[in-house]
Every structure is written in structure tokens, then in C-alpha cells.
Amino acid sequence: MVVTLSGETSERVFVVHGRNAVARDAMFTFLRSIGLKPIEWDQAIALTGKASPYIGEVLDVAFDDAQAVVVLLTPDDVAYIRNEYAAEDDPELEPRGQARPNVLFEAGMAMGRDADRTVLVEMGDLRSFSDVGGRHAVRMDNTPQRRKSLADRLRTAGCPVDISGADWITAGDFTPPPKLGNGLPVGKRLPSRDRNGAHVDGHWYAGSGSSFDQVKVTNIGGVPIYDVQLQVPEDLGNQIQLHDNEVVAKLPVGKSFTVRGWTTNRTFGGAPPTNSSFAPPVASMTVSPLSKTSTSTRRDSSRGDSRGVPA
């Protein structure tokens, strides 16, 4: 049974939100357009008369002073389960957007306090509550259907919703936040199709004074590589010399090795070469599948280092 408060109190709606100020402003604008009076969660805290009230005390005040609580869930954080607690193909390993911890906590407390007067609103691509699903959550966007769905939920919660006009159809911008990485892989874990191959990254660090330059090679792929050795391209053979360039029997994932090098178009202690691009590729072979892989280094003479790019 829904308890309906009398008078002005029934028009009030407390809003719990995270760091997305645009989404928060959109919600306030929309609520006003349907005849309701949104109130900041901080105001509920102030109404308790305590500097650090327990969340249950805040909710008691909120439900006594307002008809409903709207919890706005936006993907402000990025979360994924740790590898040691998941199966290899567990979808929870992939980074997903998630609401702020305090918002999730306050949402759970509000649901436990009075689920019939609590409305969960989701925006964007985010991980939902595992135990709630779609029972109380409204997937919000700019369509009239979703706006009416939220208005209907608030009416069911006892709020005197007014959608007799047309302002509510456009009030507030509920454009979902962009997906993490704009659709590209994010986090420490790459998709399996990108992890399986053998890939290396090369950096050329210019030495100072009479010291040698350093060429650092790192295995950034998903498998160990074997019999790894730097090779100077034929067209640069007269410009680059490598020293102590021995074959590395095994280069595990994430590990590096360094080779000394210098260029013949400068003397020890002189300036770096004006040629901004030269490429000592890596010759290597993986165990399975057997394949060649290479990288090149592109020198930035202004910084004295270079970033490897696929050859």
C-alpha cells in the first residue's frame, strides 16, 4: 500500500544522484515540468538537524517530508571483477559503467525503507542491480515513451503528476552518457581476439654525452615470444649500429629487454640525428601459432624517445 502525504508535501520528490550534473539538471527540469518539486538529497540531510546523520535517519526525514525518492543511476565509475574471483569467460571481467558507491548504497536503503515510493532511474550503459533487474528501474532517454513511463511510476508512488501540457515531452536533456572509450576497449583487459597475437613495442632513448643510446623492446602481446632479436633495415644499415644485440631466447608477456645502439650521423656528445624516423624491427617467433612479428621505433628528437608502431 502506498502512503500518500497531504498538501504540498505530496509534490516533493527527493533526488539522489552522482557526479553527472547534466543528468541531475535534466531530472530536476523534467520533474518541474510535470508539476513536482525536486529537492536535493543534501536538503534531506539538513532536515535531520544532525551534522553526520545515519542514512536511515535521512531516509526517514525524506519519506516524511516528500512523497517519493528518485535515485538517478549514471555510469560515473568504471568497475570489473578481479581476475582471481572470476571464470575465464566471466562477462564481469569486462569494464562496465557503474553508479557511485554512495548512490548504490542510498538506493538499497531507500528500497528497503519504502520500495513502493522509491523510483530507480538508469541512464547510459551501466551495470544494474543483480537483485532488482527491471522491477523498479526506468531506463531513461529522451523519448516520450520513457518520459511517460517515469511520470507513471511517480504517479503510482503517490505523486500528483500533471502531464496535461506538452512541456514534459522535451523538458530536460536525457541523452545517455557516451559509452566507455566511445565503444573501444577500456581497462586493463583487452578482448581475446586482440590478446592472442604476438606484439612488441619499441622505444629508442637517446643517450647523453658519450654514452650509447638505448633501445628497449617490450612484449605487449598475449603470448610469450621466442628467439627475439632486433634487426636494422637494409636502408638504414649505414646509419644505425646495434651493440650486444644477442638473441633473446624467451620474452614473456609484459617483459622487456634493452640493446645499446648509436647512429653514425652523429659523433659521441653531438646532437641527435636530424632523420626523425628509423626502424630497427624485431624478428621473433612464437610457439603457437608460429608467426613472425615486428615493430618499428619512431624517434622524436625533441624528447629523445620513441613509441613503437606496427611495421
N, C-alpha and C positions, 0 to 999 in steps of 0.2 A: 504494500500500500504506500502511495506517495503522499507525504505530508506537504500541504500547500500553505505557505505563510501568507499572512494578510497584508493588504495595502502595498506600500512602496517596496517593502522587503521582497515580495514575490518577483519584482522586476530585476532584482540584483543577481548578478552572476559573478562568482569569484573565478578568476582565471589563473591557472598555474601554467607557467611557460619556462622555456630555457633561454638560450643566448640569441635565438633568432628574432631580432627586434622587428624585422619586416613582417614575419608571420604573426607576431604578437599584435602589431598595429592593425593588421588586416582583420584579426579576430575582434578587436575592440570596435573597429569601424562597422563590421558586419552585425555584431550584437546590438549596437545602437540603431542600426537600420531596421531591425525587427522589433524595436520598442523596448529593449532591455538595457540595463545599466551595468556595464562591466566594472569590476573592482579588482585592483591589483592584489596579489597574494600578500604583499608586504603590508597592505592595509589591514588584512585579517590578523596579521601578527601584532600590529599596533593595537588592535581592539582587545587583545588579551590583557593588556596592561602590564606585560612582563617583558623584560629585556631579552630573555632566551627561553621562550615557551617551548614545551614539548609539542611535537607535531600534532598529537591528538588534541591538545588544547586549542591549537589553531583551527583545526577542523571543526571542533565543537562550536567555536565562535562563527566560523564560516557558514556552517549549516543553520545556525541560529539567526544569522544576520543576512543571509542570502538564500535564494530558492535552490540554486544549483551550483555545482563546481564543474568548470570546463578545464580539462587537462590537455594542453596543446603539446603533442609529441612531435618533435622535429629532429632530424638526424644531425645533432650538434656534435656528437662524439663518434669515433670510429672504434669498433670492438670486434674481436675474434677470439676463439678459444685457443689456449696454449696447445702446442703440438702433443705434449705428453699426455694430455687428457682427452684426445680425440682419435678416432679411427682415421686411417689414411685418406679416405674419401669423404670424411665428415664435412658437410656444407658449412658448418660453423667455423671451419678454418679460414674461410674467405672473409676478408674485412667487410663489414656492413655498417651503415649508419645506425646510430642508436641515440635515444634521448639521454639527456644529462642524468646522472645518478640521483640527484635530489628530486628531479621531476618524476622519475620512475618510483621512487620511494613515496612521494606525496600522492602519486596516483594510486598505488597499492593501499595506502592508508585511507584515502577517500573512498575507494571501492569497498573496503572493509567497514567503514563507518556508515555509509549510506549509498549503496550501489545504484539504487533507483534514481538518485539525484546527482549522480556523477556521470559526466559525458566525456569519453575519451575521443580526442580528435587527432588523427595521424596525417602528417604532410610529408611527402617525399618518400624516398626509398629507405626504409628503416626496418630494423628487426622488431617484430611485435612481441607482446607478452605471450609466452608459451601457453599460459593457462587461461588467457582471456579470448584469444582469437578475434573473431569479428563480433562477438556478442554485444559489446558495448561501444566498440570503436567505430568512428565515422572516418572514412578515407576522404579527406577534403581536397577539393580543387576548385576551379572557377566555374564549373558547370552549374546551371540552375538546379539540376537533379541533386547534386551533392549539397548545395546550399539549402535546399528544401529538406533534405534528409537531416541536416543538423538542426534546422528550425523545428522539425517534427520531434526530434529527440528532446529538445529543450521544452517543448510543449508537454511531452509525456512526463518530463521531470517536474512539471507544475508551473512552468514559466508562462506568463501571459504574452505569448508570441503574436506579433502583428505582421502579416505578410500581405496585407491588402493592397499596398502600393507596389511599385516596381523597383525602388531603390535597392532593395536587398539582393536583387539579381546581379548587380555589379559592384556593390559596396565592398571594399577591401580586396586586395590582390592576393589570391590564394595560389599563385603559380608555385608548383612544388619546387623545393630547392634542387639544384642540379645534382646528378649522381656523382658519387665519389670519383675523382680523377676524370670527370667528364666521360665516363664509360670505359676508361683504360684501367688496367690492373693497378691496384694500390696495395700498400702494406708490404710486409717482408716476404710474402709468399706469392710467387708467380704462377700462373696457370700451368698445368702439367705439360701442355703442348709446347710451352716456352722454356721449360726446365730440363727437358730430356736431352737436348743437344750439348755439344762441346763448344764453349765460347770463352774467349780470353779478352782481357782488357790491358792495354799497354800505356805506360806513362814514361815520358822522357824528361828527366830532371837535369837541368844544366848545372855543371859544377862551377865552383868559384876558384879564381886564381889558376893554379897549375893542376888542379885536381881533375880527375876524369868526370865525365857526365855519367849518370846512372839511368839505366833502362829497367823499369820494373814491370813485370808481367804477372797478372792475377787471373786465376781460373774463376770466372763468373758464371760458368755453366752449371748444369745439374749433374754432371758425372766427372769422375777423375779422368785426367788425360795423361798419356804416357809418351815417352821419348820426345820430350818437348825441347826445341832449340830455336833461338832467334836466327833469322836469315835476312841478309841485306839484299834488296832487289838489285838486279843487274844494272839498272840505270843509275843507281846510287852507290855502286860499289867503289867508285873513286872518291866519294865524299864521306862515307861513314865507315868506321872501323870498330869492331867489337872485340873486347878482350875478356879472357876467361869464359868464353862462350861455349860451355860444355853442355852436352845433352843431359836434361833432367829426366831421370828415369820415371818418376811419377809426380804429378802435380795434382793434389787433392782439391776438392771443391773449396773455394774461398782462400786458398793458399797462394803465395806469391814467390817469385824468385827474381833476383836482380843481376844484371850483367853490366860491366863497365863499358863505356863507349866514348868516342870522341869523333869530331868531324875534321877533315883535312883542310877545309877552307877557313880555319881559324887557327891561330897559334895558341899555345898554353898561355892563359892570362888574358887573351884577347876577348873581343866581343862575340856573342853567339852568331851563328851564320845568318845571313840575310834570307837564305832559302827557308821559307816558313813551313815547308812540308817535305818530310822524308819518311820512308816507311820500312822499318825492319819487321817483316811479318814473322809470325810464329808458325813453325811447322810442327805438327803434333799428330798423334794417332790415339783414338780411343779404343777400349777393349770391345765394347759392344754398344752401338754398331761401329764397325771400322769406318772411320771417316777422317778427312783432312779438315783442319780448321785453322784460321789465320786471323790476325788482327794487324792493324797498322797504327802507328802513332803519328799524331799531327802536332807539330811543335808550335807553341806560342812563345815567340822570342821576347815578348814583353813581360811574361810571367815566369819563363824558364821551366815550364812543364807542359805536358800534352795529354790529351784524352784519346784513348783508343777508339777507333771506329771500325766497323766490319769492312774487311778488304773486298 
